């Protein structure tokens, strides 16, 4: 009788909605659901209002569940509309400016329009867009369109360049960049080690183990896969290298996908929203 009462008590606890909605349990559950498709930072907001689709290793909002097309059009023409483009991949190139421009000139052409050497873009004030091709193959073997922005000069010899591209084009463009810069040695593996208090870490482990145990008992049995922390993005395996160094040119290529969030503001009120949201930092000189 005592054993039956104890089992009944454990079942009632597992079905309690308040226990399931605790923060630690929710985080463990969200990590479990991101094993195949990564969520954006705004996923929960979109999941309540949009039909979600799974593309390019991400879970993205495709179409709204309500009839809000007129509201979106009104926001774009009179106010401001925000789009989450964080699923776009970011490749960071760091090295000497002359070496970067010399090799990047092989994958673009002035006959097609803008290049990486444009003066207004090279200063870091504006963002540029262009089409990339295979090295020395213009006008054939096109890879796809990209956008780029240079980090403003800070007095050092090295420059930093961010190239934003669609996740469907990432692997081809990344392989081409590694080939022209002769990057063959992995510079590191993106496995972050978050610093958490010991007590909080123990609570997280206990919550993950209890949730994983309940999942195994309810659905999958002994073949259940234990919970794991999601690292990386939808286009890269968590255990693959995310940085490549060129011994010949000294250029470093880093994969910054899902490390930098990207939003697009459309409408005449975009500048007003930015000025009201962002506050310039006060520079202190010693």
N, C-alpha and C positions, 0 to 999 in steps of 0.2 A: 504493500500500500504506500509506503514512504517513497519507494522508487517511482511508482506511477505518478504520485503527486509532484515529485521533483521534475520528471520529464514534462508534465503538463505545465509546470511553472516556467521551464526553459523555453518551451514552444510559445507561450504567451509573451515572453520577453522578446523573442525574435520577431514576433508579429507586431510589436508596439511601434506605431508610426513615429512617436516622439523619439524613440531610441534610434530608429533608422534615419531620422532627419538631423541627427547630431553632426557637428562639423567634421569630426574625424571620420565618421562613417561615410559621409557624403564624399569627402576627398578620396577615400579608398574606392568607393563605388565609381566615381568619375574616372579615376586612373584605370580601373578595370575596363571601362567602356571605351577607353582611348587606346586599346592595344593595337588596333588596325588603322583607325582614322583619328588624326589629331584634331582637337578642338581649338578654335580661336579664343581669344580673351572674351569676346562678346558672344560666345556660343549659346549660353543659357538665355540671354535676351533674344537672340534670333530664334532659338528653338521654340519659344513660346508664341512667336508671331509669324514664323515662316515654315514652309515645307523644306526640309533639309535633304540634301543629296550628298553622296559620298564620291568625291572626285579628287584625283591627284594626291591621295593620301590624307585628305582633309574632309571634314564634315562642314559643308557650307550651306547657307541659306539660299534657296533657289527662287521661290516665289512666295509672296505674302499670303497668309490665310484669310485676310480681310480685304475688302475692296478699298484699297488705299492708293490707287494709282493717281487719282486726282489730287490727293494730299501730297504725294511725292512730287508731282509736276508743279503744284503750287509752291512747294518749298524750294524747288530748283529755280523757279522764275522770280520769286519774290523774297524768299528767306534764305535758308541754308539746309542742305541735305548732306548727311555724313555717310560714307561707305567704308567698310572695314576691308582693307586690302592686305591684311597681315599674312595671307597665304602666299603672297608673292615672295620669291626667294631673293636673298641678298648675298652677293659675293663681294668680299672686301679684298682689294689689292693694295699692298703696302710695299713701297720701294722708292728708288730714285725716280724723279719725274722724267728725266731724259730716257731712261730705260723703259719705263711704262709706256710713254708715247711712242717709242720706237717699235715696240712689239705690237701694241694695239693698233698701229697704223696698218698692220697686215690683215686685220679682220674687218676693216671698214674702208670706205673710199670717199673722197671729196666729191666725186661725180654723183653719189647717191644723196648728198646733202651734208648734214652736220657730222662732225667727227669729234674725237676726244680732245683735239687741239684747239677747239673754239675758244676764243679769248674770254668771252663772257662766262663760259662754263668752267674754264680752267681756273678762274679766280675763286670759284666756289660760291658765287652769288646766285647762279641760276642752275636749274636742272635741265639736262639735255636728253634727247631721245634720238636713236638711230637704229639701223638694221645691221646685224652682224653676219659675216660670211665666214666660210672656211678660209684658213690662212692662204693668202695670195691666190684666191679663186674668184674674186669679183669679176663679172656680175653673176657667176654661177655659185651653186652650193650655199644658198642662203640658210642661216641658222634660225633667225627670228628677230623680232624687235625687242629692244631693251631701253631702259632709262638709266641715267647715270648722274652722279653728283660728286664733285671733288670737295674734299675737306679744305677749308681756307688755309693758306700758308701760315705757319707758326714760327718761321725762322730756321727750321731744321732742313736738312737735305732731303729727307724722305717725305713723300706725299701719300695721301690715303684716298682711295677711290672706291665708291660704292656703286655696284652695278645691280639694278633690280630687273628681274626677269620672271616670266611665267614659270610655274613649276613643271609644266610639260616640256620646257626647253632647257631645264637646268642641267641635266646630265650631259647633253651634247655640247652646250656652251662651256661647261666646266672642264670637260675633257679637252676641248680646243684651247682653252686658256692655259691649262697645265702643259699642253704640248708646245705652245709658242714660247712660254717662259721657262720650259725645261724643268718643271717641278716634278720631282719623282720621289722625294723623301717626305713622309708624313711628318708634319710639325707637331701634331698633338691629336688627342681624342677628346671630344666634347663629352666628358662625364663629370658634371658639376657635383661638388660635395657641399651641400648646404650645411651651414652651421646652425644647429638647433640645440636648445638646452637639453640636458640628459633626461629630465623628467618628461618633457614634451616628446622627446624621441621614443621613450619607452611607451608612452600612451599611444602614439601613432602605431608602433609595432603591435601592441596588444589589440588595438581596434582593427588593424589590417588582418591579424591572425584570426580574430573572432569572426569577422565578416567572411574571410576566405573559408573558414571551417563551415560556416552556415551555408555558404554557396555550394561547397562540396557535398554536404549532406543532403541538400535539397535537390540539386540538379545533376551534377556531374559525377558524383561519387568519388572514387579513389583516383580517377584520371584527371582531376581538376588541375589547372595550371595555377600556381600560386601568384598572388598579386605582386606586381612590379611597378617601379616608378617610371613614368614616361619621360624619356630624355630624347632630345633631338626634334626633328620635324618629320612631316609626312613623306619627304623625298629622300631621306637619309636614314640608314640603319643606326641605332644608337651607339653601336660599337665600332662604327667606321670612323676613319680619320676625318677631321673637319678643318685641318690646316695643312698646307703643303708649302715647303720651302725649296727655293731654287738655289743650289750652291753656286751656279755659274753667274746668275744675274742678281742674286740677293733679294728677289721679289718673293713676298709671302702672299699666298692666296688662302683666304679664310672663308668658311661657309657660315654666315651669320643669319641663316634662315630661322625664323621664329624667335630670334633674340631681339630684333628691332620691330616694333609695331608700326604699321603704316595705315594711315587713314586719309581719305580723300573728302574734301569739303567742296560742294558744288552750290553755287548760287551767289547773288549779290551781297548777302549778309555773311559770307564766309570770313572776310577780313574782320568784321565787327565781332564775330564769335571768337576768333583767335585772340584779338586784343583784349577781350573781356575774360578769356580763360587763362592765357599765359601772362605771367608777370616777370618782367626782366630782372635778372639777378643784380644785386648791388656789388660792383667791383671794389675790392679793398686792396689798396696798395700799401705795402709795408715800407 
